[in-house]
Amino acid sequence: MTFYGPPDPYDPNIVVFRNAIELGELVRRSQAEKKQLFVILGYLTTVEGEYQNKHALLRSFSLFEDLGILSGLEPSLQSRHVFRYITRQRCEF
């Protein structure tokens, strides 16, 4: 899942969430389906500048593990920041 950027070139099955309610629904869905859940953020310069609160939420929230940045050829455009939902945690939102 992601909250910013056109993800189609990277994963045509990605789901875009817009708020904490949708994020919670996706977390609960992954739990029910027993599937791993990843958040993938592209356009890092834009995300870090315009979506600081959402980005900080993922970095500081105990539900997600920061897996780091996958560097692209043009770092500010093609790199991806990846987070994984920690399945042993319970979703509280």
N, C-alpha and C positions, 0 to 999 in steps of 0.2 A: 504494500500500500504506500501511498505518498500523499502529500498535501500541496505540492507545487510542481509545476512543469509538465510538459507533454511527455508522458512516459512511454508512449507507443513504440518508439524505436528500440527501447530497452526491454520492455516486457508488455506484450499486448494484453496480458491478463491482470495487470495491476489495477487496483481499486483506489480511487481518490477519496479521501475523507476531508470534510470541511470544518469539523468541530469536535469537541470532546465526546459528544453523544455518539456520533458516527464512529469515532475511534473506539469507544467502548463496545459498540455493536460488532465491529470487526474483531476485536479481541475475544469477545464471547463466542463469536462464530468459529474462530480458530480453535478455541478450547473444545467446543462441541464436536467439531470435525476432526479433532486431534491432529491438526496440521500446524507446522511451524509458521510463524508470522514475521515478516520483515517489513521495515519501513525503509524506503529508498528515496533519497532526496538528491535531485540534480540541481544544476544552476546554483551552486553553493554561495556565490557572491550575493545573489538576489535573496536566497533563503536567509542567509545570515543578516542581511540588511533590512529586508521588509517583513520577515516572519520570525523575528528574534524570539518572541514568546513561545511559539510552537517548537522551534528548534531547541530552545533551552529546556522546554518541558521534556522532550525526548532524552536530552543529555542528562537531565537530573532526576528523572522519574525512575523509581525502582522497578518498574515493569519492563524496562528495555535495557538491553546490553548494547553498548556502543562498540560496533565491530570495526569502526574506522572508516577511512576514505579510500575508495577505489579510484586511482588517478586516471584521468583521460589524457588525450593528446593536448587538448586545450583545457588546463586545469579549472578555470573558472566556469567553463561551459559544459564540459564533458565528464567531469569527475562526479562521483556519487558518494554520499555519506550514507552508511548502512547501519541500521539498528535491528536487533532481533528481540522479539518478545520473549521474556523469561517465563516459560510455561509453568514453573512451579509457583508463581505469584498469582494472587487472585485479583481480578479486575474490580476496582472499587468505584468506577464512574460509569 
